[in-house]
Amino acid sequence: MPRIYIETFGCQMNEADSQYIADRAASAGYEIAAKPEEANVLVLNTCTVRDNAERRAYGRMNHFKVLKDADPDVRLVVMGCLAEQDRDRMQQVAPHVDAVFGTSELVAFGDRLTEWQPALQAAQDDTVDDDVAFERALLMPLGGSADAVTDAFSHLRGFVTVQRGCSYYCTFCIVPHVRGRFDHRPMREILDEVAAHVASGAREVMLVGQTVNAWKDPATGEDFGDLCKAAAALPGLERLTFISPHPKDFTEKVIADLATVPQLNARVHLPLQSGSDAMLRRMNRKYTRAQFEEKVELIHRYLPDWAITTDIIVGFPGESDDDFEATLDLVKTGVFANAFMFIYSIRRGTPAARWEQVPAEVSSARFARLVEAQNAATRAYHDRKLGTTVRCLIQGPSKKDATKLATKTLDNVTVIAPMPPDYDEALYAREPWLDVVVETAHVWGCTGRIVRRAERYAESGAPVAQPVISLL
């Protein structure tokens, strides 16, 4: 059976697209490879939102050329936002790429995989020279990680795309140009997909959209609040979450609807980008700082226990010291439990790319001050968990320490805990809800001790055996 390796750069939209391709590939008779050197088809799902992601993608194309040189039957495919933006340029810069599929061509890519399968199967049946296999294995240290590779815990979380594209045209963002304008899926399709994930064992389902809370049913006009209520009514759904909303589309009606859905995780990502009205106008964000703060107040009123996280850009073209100080002052209030912070980077094809740029040393100095302020707020938020018992969904063994387990709270905080003496992969996949006593707090998350495990979120669960501590 031929194998496909998928590597993803960028947002949850790209992750959802990668999962779609993985599902199509499995239906067409492929296995999912965990390493590029094991695959017959190599897929890079690319991003253009940050310059670093674009450079990494082109770097990986060059890395994978080594695999194609070693085995000409290997197919290299590039998909995603960079594929949409650089379709012609990519064929010149990386002529070894076999196929390029834009963001609206996922179905066509799935069809191509079906067409390739017989030839790849035949090629795989041939004897592979050991020296070639060894040369391919040399690629392992080059970085990247496989997506859509299933393990004992991968079924616990499901991603459902509800909407593609964006019609807001922020001046720093390439997304509308590469993913198109709003395209909302019908509610019935979305609910069927959510139900399928639940039937497959998902304990948590994430609704994904470029501007997810702008979703409206194409036929009925029902809004995002209606969608969340309908999803919550599906039998067996334990937890529901979503990413990434836009402040403009959080009406009081939508927020009030969310407050009636007990399955929703207690965290909302509310991208600020800047605390300065002048910068928000230049960014074309379609709200003022006062309007953003009104959304925060609505969230606090209807959803008082929810954490608010955000995105912030530093050094946007035209940003003055006063503009930056306005952002910093808002962060210092501690309103955000966490923030994804970036120094502005030019995105080809956007209006902001043509404007006069803030000097790099100025942006870097501002960024350091912002990170310091937000880190203090994040650490304070995590400190409030000390001594409490939090219910978490298991992620699996920690990537940094295989003797520990990584978990996520409902407000998306990472909690690392020692692997209990009774740890068994199959058992903990069956009973993945863990109660963890938080013992230490850090900026990145918390550490603690697992005391109970449960099959379902609403169950109290069973005590977990504790390590025996010798005093000798």
C-alpha positions in Angstrom: 0.0 0.0 0.0 1.5 3.4 -0.9 2.1 5.9 1.9 1.5 9.6 2.2 3.4 12.1 4.4 1.7 15.4 5.3 3.5 18.4 6.9 1.5 21.5 7.8 2.5 25.1 8.3 0.1 27.7 9.6 -3.4 27.8 11.2 -6.1 25.4 12.2 -7.7 25.9 8.8 -4.6 24.3 7.3 -4.7 21.6 9.9 -8.3 20.8 9.0 -7.4 20.8 5.3 -4.6 18.4 6.0 -7.0 16.1 7.8 -9.3 16.2 4.8 -6.5 15.1 2.5 -5.5 12.4 4.9 -9.0 11.0 5.0 -9.2 11.1 1.1 -5.9 9.4 0.9 -7.0 6.7 3.3 -10.1 6.1 1.2 -8.0 5.8 -1.9 -5.8 3.1 -0.4 -2.9 5.0 1.2 -1.4 4.7 4.6 -0.3 7.8 6.6 3.5 7.9 7.0 5.1 9.3 10.1 8.4 10.1 8.4 9.1 11.6 4.9 11.6 9.0 4.0 8.8 6.3 4.3 6.4 8.0 1.9 5.5 7.7 -1.8 3.7 11.1 -1.7 5.1 14.1 0.2 2.6 16.9 0.9 3.5 20.4 2.2 0.4 22.3 3.3 1.7 25.9 3.3 1.0 29.3 4.9 1.6 32.9 3.9 0.5 34.7 7.0 4.0 34.9 8.4 7.3 35.3 6.5 8.9 32.6 8.6 6.3 30.0 7.5 6.8 30.9 3.9 10.6 30.5 4.1 10.3 27.2 6.0 8.0 25.9 3.3 10.4 26.7 0.5 13.2 25.2 2.6 11.3 22.0 3.0 10.7 21.8 -0.8 14.5 21.8 -1.2 14.9 19.2 1.6 12.4 16.9 -0.2 14.3 17.2 -3.5 16.9 14.9 -1.9 14.1 12.2 -1.6 13.0 12.7 -5.1 16.6 12.4 -6.4 17.0 9.2 -4.5 13.6 7.8 -5.7 12.1 9.4 -8.9 8.8 7.7 -8.2 8.2 9.9 -5.2 5.6 12.6 -5.8 6.0 16.0 -4.1 2.8 18.1 -3.7 2.4 21.6 -2.4 -1.0 22.8 -1.2 -2.4 25.7 0.9 -2.1 29.5 0.9 1.4 29.7 -0.5 0.5 27.3 -3.3 -2.4 29.7 -4.2 -0.3 32.8 -4.1 2.9 31.5 -5.7 1.5 28.9 -8.2 3.6 30.2 -11.1 6.6 31.3 -9.2 6.8 28.0 -7.3 7.2 26.0 -10.5 10.2 28.2 -11.4 11.8 28.2 -7.9 11.1 24.5 -7.2 10.7 22.7 -10.5 10.9 19.4 -8.7 7.4 19.9 -7.3 5.0 17.5 -9.1 1.7 19.3 -8.4 0.4 22.5 -6.8 -3.1 22.7 -5.4 -4.6 26.0 -4.1 -6.9 26.4 -1.1 -10.1 25.8 -3.2 -8.7 22.6 -4.9 -8.8 20.1 -2.1 -11.3 17.9 -4.0 -9.1 17.9 -7.1 -6.1 17.0 -5.0 -8.0 14.0 -3.5 -9.0 12.9 -7.0 -5.3 13.1 -8.1 -4.3 10.9 -5.3 -6.8 8.3 -6.5 -5.4 8.5 -10.0 -1.8 8.1 -8.7 -2.5 5.1 -6.4 -2.1 2.2 -8.9 1.2 3.4 -10.3 2.6 4.2 -6.8 1.4 0.8 -5.6 3.3 -0.9 -8.5 6.4 1.1 -7.9 6.3 0.2 -4.2 6.1 -3.5 -5.0 9.5 -3.3 -6.7 12.5 -4.1 -4.5 13.9 -1.0 -2.9 17.7 -0.8 -2.8 19.1 -0.7 0.8 21.5 2.1 0.0 18.7 4.3 -1.3 16.7 3.6 1.8 19.7 4.6 3.9 20.1 7.8 1.9 16.5 8.7 2.4 16.8 8.1 6.1 19.4 10.8 6.3 16.6 13.4 5.9 15.3 12.6 9.4 17.2 15.4 11.2 16.0 18.1 8.8 13.0 19.0 10.9 9.2 19.1 10.4 6.7 16.8 11.9 4.1 14.6 10.4 0.4 15.5 10.5 -2.7 13.3 10.4 -0.7 10.4 11.9 -3.0 8.6 14.2 -2.1 7.4 17.7 -4.1 6.2 20.7 -5.3 9.7 21.5 -5.8 11.4 18.1 -9.5 10.5 17.9 -10.2 12.4 21.0 -10.3 15.8 19.2 -12.1 16.5 16.0 -11.9 19.5 13.7 -14.8 20.6 11.6 -14.5 23.4 9.1 -17.6 25.6 9.1 -16.5 28.5 6.9 -13.7 29.3 4.4 -12.2 32.5 3.3 -12.6 36.1 4.6 -14.2 39.2 3.2 -12.6 41.8 5.6 -9.3 42.5 3.8 -7.2 43.6 6.7 -4.3 45.5 5.2 -1.7 43.1 6.7 -3.4 39.9 5.6 -3.2 37.8 2.5 -6.0 35.4 3.4 -8.8 36.9 1.3 -6.5 36.9 -1.7 -5.5 33.3 -1.4 -8.6 31.7 0.3 -11.3 33.9 -1.3 -14.3 35.6 0.3 -16.6 34.1 2.8 -17.9 30.7 1.9 -20.2 29.2 4.6 -21.1 25.6 4.8 -24.7 24.6 5.4 -25.5 23.8 9.0 -26.7 20.3 8.2 -23.3 19.4 6.7 -21.5 20.8 9.7 -23.7 18.9 12.2 -23.4 15.7 10.3 -19.6 16.0 10.5 -19.6 16.9 14.2 -21.8 13.8 14.8 -19.4 11.6 12.9 -16.5 12.8 15.1 -18.5 12.1 18.2 -19.4 8.6 16.9 -15.7 8.0 16.3 -14.9 8.7 19.9 -14.1 12.5 19.9 -14.5 14.0 23.3 -13.9 17.5 22.0 -14.9 19.1 18.7 -13.4 22.4 17.4 -15.4 24.5 14.9 -12.8 26.0 12.5 -13.2 29.1 10.3 -11.0 31.9 9.1 -13.6 34.2 10.7 -15.6 31.5 12.4 -18.2 33.7 14.2 -19.1 35.4 10.9 -20.7 32.1 9.8 -24.3 32.1 8.6 -26.3 29.3 7.1 -26.5 30.0 3.3 -30.2 29.0 3.2 -31.7 30.1 6.5 -29.4 32.9 7.8 -28.9 31.2 11.1 -25.9 32.6 12.9 -22.9 31.2 14.8 -24.8 31.2 18.1 -27.5 29.1 16.5 -24.9 26.7 15.1 -23.2 26.2 18.5 -26.6 25.5 20.2 -27.5 23.0 17.4 -24.1 21.3 17.8 -24.5 21.1 21.5 -27.9 19.3 21.1 -26.2 16.4 19.3 -26.3 13.2 21.4 -23.0 12.4 23.0 -21.1 15.7 22.4 -19.1 16.4 25.5 -17.1 19.5 24.7 -17.2 22.2 22.0 -14.8 24.9 21.1 -14.0 27.2 18.1 -11.3 29.2 16.4 -10.8 32.0 15.2 -13.4 34.7 15.7 -13.4 38.3 14.7 -14.4 41.0 17.3 -16.7 42.6 14.8 -18.9 39.6 14.5 -19.5 39.0 18.3 -22.9 40.5 18.6 -24.7 40.5 22.0 -27.1 37.9 20.6 -24.2 35.5 19.6 -22.5 35.9 23.0 -25.8 35.4 24.8 -26.4 32.2 22.8 -22.9 30.9 23.7 -23.8 31.4 27.4 -26.6 28.9 27.0 -24.2 26.1 25.7 -22.7 24.3 28.7 -20.5 22.1 26.5 -18.5 25.1 25.3 -14.9 25.3 26.6 -14.3 28.4 28.7 -12.0 30.2 26.4 -12.5 32.7 23.6 -9.7 33.9 21.2 -10.4 37.6 20.5 -7.7 39.0 18.2 -6.9 42.6 19.1 -3.9 43.3 16.8 -3.5 46.8 18.2 -4.8 49.0 21.1 -4.5 52.1 19.0 -7.4 53.5 17.0 -5.0 54.9 14.4 -3.4 51.5 13.9 -6.8 49.7 13.8 -7.9 52.1 11.0 -4.7 51.5 9.0 -5.1 47.7 9.6 -8.8 48.0 8.4 -9.9 46.0 11.4 -13.5 47.5 11.4 -13.6 48.3 15.1 -12.2 50.8 17.5 -10.5 50.2 20.8 -13.7 51.2 22.6 -15.8 48.8 20.5 -13.3 46.0 21.3 -13.5 46.7 25.0 -17.3 46.6 24.6 -17.0 43.0 23.3 -14.7 42.2 26.3 -17.4 43.6 28.6 -20.1 41.5 27.0 -18.0 38.4 27.3 -17.3 39.2 31.0 -21.1 39.8 31.6 -22.4 36.6 29.9 -19.4 34.4 30.3 -17.6 35.5 33.5 -15.5 32.5 33.9 -14.1 32.5 30.3 -10.4 33.2 29.6 -9.8 35.7 26.8 -6.7 35.2 24.6 -5.6 37.4 21.7 -3.3 38.2 18.8 -1.1 41.4 18.7 1.1 42.8 16.0 4.0 45.1 16.9 5.7 47.4 14.5 2.9 47.7 12.0 3.7 50.4 9.3 3.1 53.8 10.8 3.1 52.7 14.4 4.3 55.5 16.6 5.5 55.4 20.2 2.0 56.5 21.4 0.3 53.8 19.3 2.5 51.1 20.8 2.0 52.5 24.4 -1.8 52.3 23.8 -1.4 48.6 23.1 1.0 48.0 26.0 -1.3 49.8 28.4 -4.2 47.5 27.5 -2.0 44.4 27.9 -0.9 45.6 31.3 -4.5 45.5 32.5 -4.2 41.7 32.5 -7.3 41.3 30.3 -5.6 38.6 28.3 -4.9 35.2 29.7 -2.4 34.6 26.9 -1.4 36.3 23.6 0.2 35.3 20.3 2.5 38.3 19.7 4.3 39.0 16.4 6.6 41.6 14.9 5.0 42.7 11.7 6.4 41.1 8.6 5.7 42.1 5.0 3.2 39.9 3.1 3.5 40.2 -0.6 0.3 41.4 -2.2 -1.1 43.3 0.8 -1.5 47.1 1.0 0.8 47.3 4.1 3.7 45.8 2.2 3.9 49.0 0.2 4.0 51.4 3.2 7.0 52.8 5.0 8.1 50.2 7.5 9.0 50.7 11.2 12.8 50.2 11.7 13.6 46.7 12.8 15.4 47.8 16.0 12.4 49.8 17.1 10.0 46.9 16.5 12.2 44.5 18.4 12.5 46.8 21.4 8.7 47.3 21.5 8.2 43.6 21.1 10.4 42.8 24.1 8.5 45.2 26.3 5.2 43.7 25.1 6.3 40.1 25.7 7.5 41.1 29.2 4.1 42.6 30.1 2.0 39.8 28.7 4.2 37.1 30.2 3.5 38.7 33.6 -0.2 38.6 32.9 -0.1 35.0 31.7 1.9 33.9 34.7 -0.5 35.6 37.0 -3.4 33.8 35.3 -1.6 30.5 35.7 -0.8 31.3 39.3 -4.5 31.4 40.1 -4.7 27.7 39.3 -2.2 26.8 42.0 -3.7 24.3 44.5 -6.8 23.7 42.4 -7.9 20.5 40.7 -8.5 21.1 37.0 -10.1 18.7 34.6 -8.0 18.1 31.5 -8.1 16.1 28.3 -5.1 14.0 27.7 -2.8 14.8 24.7 -0.3 11.9 25.2 3.2 11.6 26.4 5.1 14.9 26.7 7.3 15.6 23.7 10.0 16.9 26.0 9.9 14.1 28.6 8.4 10.7 27.8 8.0 9.9 31.5 5.3 12.6 31.7 1.8 13.2 30.2 0.7 16.4 28.5 -2.9 17.5 29.0 -5.0 20.6 28.2 -7.5 22.3 30.4 -10.8 23.6 29.0 -9.3 27.1 28.9 -6.4 25.8 26.8 -3.7 25.8 29.4 -1.0 23.0 29.1 -0.6 21.0 32.2 2.3 18.5 32.5 2.1 15.7 35.0 4.2 12.6 35.9 3.0 9.4 34.2 1.0 7.5 36.9 2.1 4.0 37.9 -1.1 2.6 36.3 -0.5 4.3 33.0 -1.5 2.2 30.1 -2.1 3.7 26.7 -5.3 1.8 25.9 -6.7 2.5 29.4 -6.0 6.3 29.2 -7.4 6.5 25.7 -10.6 5.0 27.0 -10.6 7.2 30.1 -9.0 10.4 28.8 -10.4 13.0 31.2 -7.8 13.6 33.9 -8.2 15.5 37.2 -4.8 17.2 37.9 -3.8 19.0 41.1 -1.8 22.0 40.0 1.4 22.3 41.9 3.5 24.8 40.0 2.8 27.6 37.5 4.9 28.9 34.7 4.5 31.2 31.7 4.1 28.3 29.3 1.6 26.5 31.5 1.4 24.4 34.7 2.7 21.2 36.2 0.8 18.9 38.6 -0.2 15.5 39.7 -3.0 13.3 38.2 -5.4 12.1 40.9 -8.4 10.8 38.9 -9.4 9.7 35.4 -12.8 9.4 33.7 -14.2 8.1 30.5 -16.7 11.0 30.1 -16.3 14.6 31.0 -19.4 14.7 33.2 -18.3 11.6 35.3 -16.4 11.9 38.5 -14.1 9.0 37.5 -11.8 6.7 39.4 -8.8 7.5 41.6 -5.4 7.2 40.0 -2.7 5.2 41.8 0.0 7.5 43.2 3.8 6.9 43.1 5.3 5.2 46.2 7.8 7.5 47.7 10.6 5.7 49.6 11.9 7.5 52.7 14.9 5.2 53.0 
